[in-house]
Amino acid sequence: MSAPDPGPAPPPELPSGPGAAAILSAGFGCLVFGLLAFAGDASPAIKQAFILWKPSGPLSGVSSLAIVAWLFAWFILALLWARREINLAWVTAVSLAMLAAGLLLTFPPFMDLLQGK
């Protein structure tokens, strides 16, 4: 008699690093967006430098640079954390804090308060 077929093998456990890299880099991208938006609002010279496409004004540079920062952070973190287990609670908390800061920095009354207007 042969042994019964155990069925398909369970899928291997995936490390949490790649997912954590995606989450943390998204929070970082939001923070960079807020910081660049604030810098563009606070300085006329920076505002002019951010104009990559006239119809959209400085938003074109702010969004483009924030996307580059997000992709760069994701690439680096994905390389560093490819096979690691990362504390997802910590990553989520830090990402949410960066998201909240980024959102606050794009809120005009808060920007005006920081600039003393």
Secondary structure, 3 states (H helix, E strand, C coil): CCCCCCCCCCCCCCCCHHHHHHHHHHHHHHHHHHHHHHHHHHCHHHHHHCCCEHHHECHHHHHHHHHHHHHHHHHHHHHHCCCCCCCHHHHHHHHHHHHHHHHHHCCHHHHHHHHCC
